[in-house]
């Protein structure tokens, strides 16, 4: 009975130690945001480096297997089966004979031989040299493994060691720190790479010159001057929403470029505020933006009975106002997209009222006629309205002002044409009635 109790106490102690070690690994994984497999792989690499430092030889390839349950490790010497086709085997006797022959030859012959040996050396450099510490010949390999073939990896278990010197321990520490940093950097890169093209929130950490550094949680992004809205000021600790534009690989972490001027930021903001856009029942067809000033978006509905403009505006303008407030008061025009180019161009020039649109499909140009009092409204301040309309539609737009008299004459001519068409229809109906009477 006493022996059983002692065994149980030893098992409980071992489980407790394993539990502490496992909880430490789990805490590290959670803190750094890396997988458990990556941490175990790092520990194995560190143990192999420490073992090689104290008990291994130069050129050896040592692999370790870490046991999470016992906390111990096994070590293996890894060798590859090679032959003359995969490795260069140096022959000392041939080298000595070549040296003696070179002494007897003249200068010309030596120069010729040097050129030949240089060309052959270039070919030989393609093959790595044979190293007995990490390579095995086929004959040696078959003594260990009977069915060994060229290219096989043969592992030989090494003697387990538990005592390591200060240098080996320092080597293991450096390997762990370096591998964990690399894994953390790769994990952060993958995380933010998947968020590329999305809206994320951050806190302004510091401002250096005109560059604004935003703390995104696990990493820091940069808001360059050309990606900032004009006349927008940033203060330390300010919470801002930014568009994650680009993620690059960096030495100290992912290089994250942020933006607040990208047109897609407006699209993503509406996706967050308007459930119909997120669900796909309302679609944003195109966007034209001059950051900080004005934005025009063209929307369309994919289902009948849904008002796309009303969905974006929201009750009492709450949805569009939320986007405007986030963009610092930037004006937003929401227009209805239409397959008819003339109607789409007419809508894109709102709030100006358009009389007529003449389209040249070959040149992709449009001439828009508006009243004289609507001309400045159609062009906009410094040509902003017509410029945004051209970006929104993808057409070159020329605006022409017409007087009220010309407009009246055109409308009168149109009414006359309609009256003539109506008279022609009436004549045709009278002829039909006469034909029916004669038939009767």
C-alpha positions in Angstrom: 0.0 0.0 0.0 2.8 2.4 0.9 4.5 1.8 -2.5 1.2 2.5 -4.4 0.9 5.8 -2.5 4.4 6.8 -3.4 3.8 6.1 -7.1 0.6 8.1 -7.1 2.4 11.1 -5.5 5.1 10.9 -8.1 2.5 10.8 -10.9 0.6 13.7 -9.4 3.8 15.7 -9.2 4.7 15.0 -12.8 1.2 16.0 -13.9 1.5 19.2 -12.0 4.8 20.1 -13.6 3.5 19.2 -17.0 0.4 21.3 -16.3 2.5 24.3 -15.3 4.7 24.0 -18.5 1.6 23.5 -20.7 -0.1 26.5 -19.2 3.0 28.6 -19.8 3.0 27.6 -23.5 -0.7 28.4 -23.7 -0.2 31.8 -22.1 2.6 32.5 -24.5 0.5 31.5 -27.5 -2.4 33.7 -26.3 -0.2 36.7 -25.6 1.8 36.6 -28.9 -1.1 35.3 -31.1 0.8 32.3 -32.4 -0.1 28.6 -32.7 1.0 26.0 -30.1 2.7 24.0 -32.8 4.9 26.9 -33.7 5.9 27.3 -30.0 6.7 23.6 -29.7 8.7 23.8 -32.9 10.7 26.7 -31.5 11.5 24.8 -28.3 12.7 21.8 -30.3 15.0 24.0 -32.4 16.4 25.7 -29.3 17.1 22.3 -27.6 18.7 21.0 -30.8 21.0 24.1 -30.9 21.9 23.7 -27.3 22.7 20.0 -27.7 24.9 20.7 -30.7 26.7 23.5 -28.9 27.8 21.2 -26.0 27.8 17.7 -27.4 27.6 17.9 -31.1 30.2 18.4 -33.9 30.5 21.0 -36.5 28.4 20.3 -39.6 26.0 17.9 -37.9 22.3 18.1 -38.4 20.6 17.4 -35.1 16.9 17.2 -34.6 15.0 17.1 -31.3 11.6 15.8 -30.3 10.0 17.5 -27.3 7.6 15.5 -25.1 5.0 17.8 -23.6 3.8 15.2 -21.1 7.2 14.4 -19.5 9.0 17.7 -20.4 11.9 15.7 -21.7 13.4 15.5 -25.2 15.0 13.0 -27.6 17.8 13.9 -30.0 18.5 12.4 -33.4 21.5 12.8 -35.8 20.0 13.3 -39.3 22.0 12.1 -42.3 21.1 11.9 -46.0 22.0 8.9 -48.3 24.1 10.3 -51.2 26.3 9.1 -54.0 28.6 10.7 -56.7 25.6 12.2 -58.6 24.5 14.2 -55.6 27.8 15.0 -53.8 31.4 15.8 -54.7 33.8 13.3 -53.2 37.3 14.7 -52.8 40.2 12.3 -53.7 43.6 13.2 -52.1 45.8 11.0 -54.3 44.6 12.5 -57.5 45.2 16.0 -56.2 48.9 15.1 -55.3 49.5 13.6 -58.7 48.1 16.7 -60.5 50.4 19.0 -58.5 53.5 17.0 -59.6 52.4 17.1 -63.2 51.9 20.9 -63.1 55.5 21.4 -61.9 56.8 19.6 -65.0 54.7 21.4 -67.5 55.5 24.7 -69.1 53.7 28.0 -68.5 51.5 27.7 -71.6 50.3 24.3 -70.7 49.7 25.4 -67.1 47.6 28.3 -68.4 45.6 26.0 -70.6 45.1 23.5 -67.8 44.0 26.3 -65.5 41.3 27.3 -67.9 40.1 23.8 -68.3 40.1 23.2 -64.6 38.2 26.5 -64.1 35.5 25.3 -66.5 35.3 21.9 -64.8 35.3 23.6 -61.4 32.2 25.6 -62.4 30.5 22.4 -63.3 31.6 20.8 -60.0 30.5 23.7 -57.9 26.9 22.8 -58.7 27.2 19.8 -56.4 27.8 20.3 -52.7 30.8 18.6 -51.1 30.5 15.4 -49.2 30.4 15.8 -45.4 30.7 12.7 -43.3 28.8 14.4 -40.4 25.6 14.9 -42.4 26.0 12.5 -45.4 26.0 8.7 -45.7 27.1 6.6 -48.6 24.7 3.9 -49.9 27.0 1.1 -48.5 27.0 2.7 -45.0 23.3 3.4 -45.1 22.5 -0.3 -45.9 24.3 -1.4 -42.8 21.7 0.6 -40.8 18.7 0.2 -43.1 18.7 -2.7 -45.6 16.3 -1.1 -48.1 17.9 2.3 -48.1 18.1 4.2 -51.4 19.6 7.5 -52.6 17.9 10.4 -51.1 16.6 8.7 -47.9 16.9 10.4 -44.6 18.3 8.2 -41.8 18.0 9.3 -38.2 20.2 7.8 -35.4 19.1 8.4 -31.8 21.7 10.2 -29.7 22.5 9.9 -26.0 20.2 12.0 -23.9 21.8 14.8 -21.9 20.4 17.0 -19.1 23.4 19.2 -18.2 24.1 22.1 -20.4 26.7 24.9 -20.1 26.1 28.6 -19.9 27.0 29.1 -23.6 24.5 26.4 -24.7 21.8 27.8 -22.5 22.4 31.3 -24.0 22.2 29.8 -27.5 18.9 28.2 -26.7 17.6 31.4 -25.3 18.6 33.4 -28.4 17.0 30.8 -30.7 13.7 30.9 -28.7 13.6 34.7 -28.7 14.4 35.0 -32.4 11.9 32.3 -33.5 9.1 33.7 -31.3 9.6 37.2 -32.8 9.6 35.8 -36.3 6.4 33.8 -35.6 4.8 36.8 -34.0 5.7 39.0 -37.0 4.3 36.4 -39.4 1.1 36.1 -37.4 0.6 39.8 -37.3 1.2 40.1 -41.1 -1.3 37.3 -41.9 -3.9 38.9 -39.5 -3.7 42.4 -41.0 -3.2 41.1 -44.6 -6.6 39.4 -44.3 -8.1 42.8 -43.2 -6.7 44.6 -46.2 -9.4 46.8 -47.8 -11.5 47.1 -44.6 -12.3 49.8 -42.1 -10.6 49.4 -38.7 -10.5 51.6 -35.6 -7.3 52.9 -34.0 -5.9 55.5 -31.6 -3.5 58.2 -32.6 -0.3 57.3 -30.9 2.1 60.0 -32.1 2.5 62.6 -34.8 5.9 63.0 -36.5 6.0 65.9 -38.9 3.0 65.3 -41.1 3.0 61.6 -40.6 0.4 60.2 -38.2 1.0 56.9 -36.4 -2.1 55.0 -35.4 -2.1 52.2 -32.8 -4.3 49.4 -34.2 -3.9 47.1 -31.2 -1.2 44.6 -32.1 0.6 46.8 -34.6 1.0 50.4 -35.7 -0.1 51.8 -39.0 1.0 55.0 -40.8 -1.2 57.7 -42.2 0.9 59.6 -44.7 0.1 63.2 -45.6 -1.3 62.3 -49.1 -3.7 59.9 -47.4 -5.0 62.5 -44.9 -8.1 64.7 -45.4 -7.1 68.3 -45.9 -7.7 70.6 -42.9 -8.2 67.6 -40.6 -6.2 67.8 -37.4 -5.2 64.8 -35.3 -4.5 64.8 -31.6 -2.8 62.3 -29.3 -5.3 59.7 -28.0 -7.9 60.5 -30.6 -9.9 57.5 -31.8 -10.3 57.4 -35.6 -11.6 55.0 -38.3 -9.2 54.4 -41.1 -9.1 52.4 -44.3 -6.4 49.6 -44.3 -5.0 50.2 -47.7 -1.8 48.1 -47.9 0.2 45.7 -45.8 3.9 44.9 -46.5 6.4 42.7 -44.9 8.7 44.6 -42.5 11.8 43.7 -40.4 10.1 44.9 -37.2 6.6 43.9 -38.1 4.1 44.4 -40.9 4.3 47.8 -42.7 0.7 49.0 -42.6 -0.4 51.9 -44.8 -3.6 53.6 -43.8 -5.9 56.0 -45.6 -8.8 58.4 -45.1 -9.0 59.6 -48.6 -9.6 56.4 -50.5 -13.0 56.3 -52.2 -13.5 52.7 -51.0 -13.6 54.0 -47.4 -16.9 55.7 -48.2 -18.2 52.4 -49.6 -17.1 50.5 -46.5 -18.6 53.1 -44.2 -22.0 52.7 -46.0 -21.7 48.9 -45.6 -21.4 49.4 -41.9 -24.2 51.9 -41.6 -26.7 50.5 -44.2 -27.8 46.8 -43.6 -29.3 46.7 -47.1 -25.9 47.3 -48.7 -24.2 44.7 -46.4 -27.0 42.2 -47.3 -26.6 42.9 -51.1 -30.1 44.2 -51.7 -28.7 47.6 -52.4 -25.6 47.9 -54.5 -23.1 50.8 -54.8 -22.3 50.9 -58.5 -19.7 53.7 -58.6 -18.1 56.3 -56.4 -16.4 59.6 -57.2 -14.7 61.4 -54.3 -12.7 64.5 -53.6 -11.8 63.8 -50.0 -12.8 66.5 -47.5 -15.0 68.3 -50.0 -17.7 66.2 -51.7 -18.5 62.6 -52.7 -21.0 61.3 -55.2 -22.2 57.7 -55.1 -24.5 55.9 -57.5 -26.8 53.2 -56.0 -29.2 50.7 -57.4 -31.5 48.1 -56.0 -31.3 44.4 -56.8 -34.8 43.6 -55.5 -38.2 45.2 -56.4 -39.8 47.4 -53.8 -36.6 48.7 -52.2 -35.7 52.4 -52.5 -31.9 52.5 -52.7 -31.6 56.2 -52.0 -34.0 56.1 -49.1 -32.1 53.1 -47.7 -28.8 55.0 -47.8 -30.2 58.2 -46.4 -32.1 56.5 -43.5 -34.9 57.8 -41.3 -34.4 61.6 -41.0 -31.0 61.2 -42.6 -29.5 59.3 -39.7 -27.5 56.8 -41.8 -25.9 59.2 -44.2 -25.3 61.7 -41.4 -23.3 59.1 -39.4 -21.0 58.7 -42.5 -20.7 62.5 -42.9 -19.8 63.0 -39.3 -17.1 60.3 -39.5 -15.6 62.0 -42.6 -15.5 65.4 -40.9 -18.5 67.0 -42.5 -17.8 65.9 -46.1 -20.8 66.4 -48.4 -22.3 63.3 -49.9 -24.7 63.2 -52.9 -26.6 59.9 -53.5 -27.9 59.4 -57.0 -29.9 56.6 -58.7 -27.9 54.5 -61.1 -29.5 53.8 -64.4 -28.7 51.7 -67.4 -29.8 54.5 -69.7 -26.6 56.7 -69.9 -28.5 59.9 -70.6 -30.7 59.5 -67.5 -27.6 58.5 -65.4 -25.7 61.5 -66.5 -28.7 63.7 -65.8 -29.0 62.3 -62.3 -25.2 62.6 -61.6 -25.4 66.4 -62.1 -27.8 66.8 -59.2 -28.8 69.1 -57.6 -28.9 70.9 -61.0 -31.9 70.3 -63.3 -31.0 69.0 -66.7 -33.1 69.8 -69.8 -31.5 67.5 -72.4 -28.5 65.2 -72.9 -26.9 64.5 -76.3 -24.6 61.5 -76.3 -21.8 60.5 -78.6 -21.1 56.8 -77.9 -18.1 56.5 -80.1 -16.2 59.3 -78.3 -17.9 58.6 -75.1 -18.8 62.3 -74.7 -22.1 63.9 -73.6 -23.3 67.5 -74.1 -25.7 68.5 -71.3 -28.2 71.4 -71.8 -29.3 73.3 -68.7 -31.0 76.7 -68.1 -28.7 79.7 -67.6 -29.7 80.0 -64.0 -28.8 76.3 -63.4 -25.4 76.6 -65.2 -23.3 77.6 -62.2 -25.0 74.9 -60.1 -24.3 72.2 -62.7 -20.7 73.1 -63.0 -20.2 73.6 -59.3 -17.6 75.4 -57.3 -14.3 75.3 -59.2 -15.9 72.8 -61.6 -16.3 70.2 -58.8 -19.9 69.1 -59.6 -19.3 68.3 -63.2 -15.8 66.8 -62.5 -17.3 64.4 -60.0 -20.2 63.6 -62.4 -17.6 62.7 -65.1 -15.7 60.4 -62.7 -19.0 58.8 -61.5 -20.3 58.0 -65.0 -17.0 57.5 -66.8 -18.1 59.9 -69.6 -16.7 63.3 -70.7 -19.4 65.9 -69.9 -19.7 69.3 -71.5 -22.4 71.6 -70.1 -24.2 74.1 -72.3 -26.4 76.9 -70.9 -29.6 77.7 -72.8 -32.0 80.6 -72.4 -35.6 80.3 -71.4 -36.9 81.5 -74.9 -35.0 78.7 -76.7 -36.3 76.3 -74.1 -39.9 77.5 -74.7 -39.4 77.2 -78.5 -38.1 73.6 -78.1 -41.0 72.6 -75.8 -43.5 74.2 -78.2 -42.0 72.3 -81.1 -42.2 69.1 -79.1 -45.9 69.8 -78.2 -46.6 70.4 -81.9 -44.9 67.1 -82.8 -47.1 65.3 -80.2 -50.2 67.0 -81.6 -49.4 65.9 -85.1 -48.8 62.3 -83.9 -52.1 62.4 -82.1 -53.9 63.7 -85.2 -52.3 60.9 -87.3 -53.5 58.3 -84.8 -57.1 59.8 -84.9 -57.1 59.6 -88.7 -56.0 56.0 -88.7 -58.8 55.1 -86.2 -61.4 56.9 -88.5 -60.1 54.9 -91.5 -60.5 51.6 -89.5 -64.1 52.5 -88.6 -65.0 53.3 -92.3 -63.5 49.9 -93.4 -65.6 48.1 -90.8 -68.8 49.8 -92.0 -68.2 48.9 -95.6 -67.6 45.3 -94.7 -70.9 45.2 -92.8 
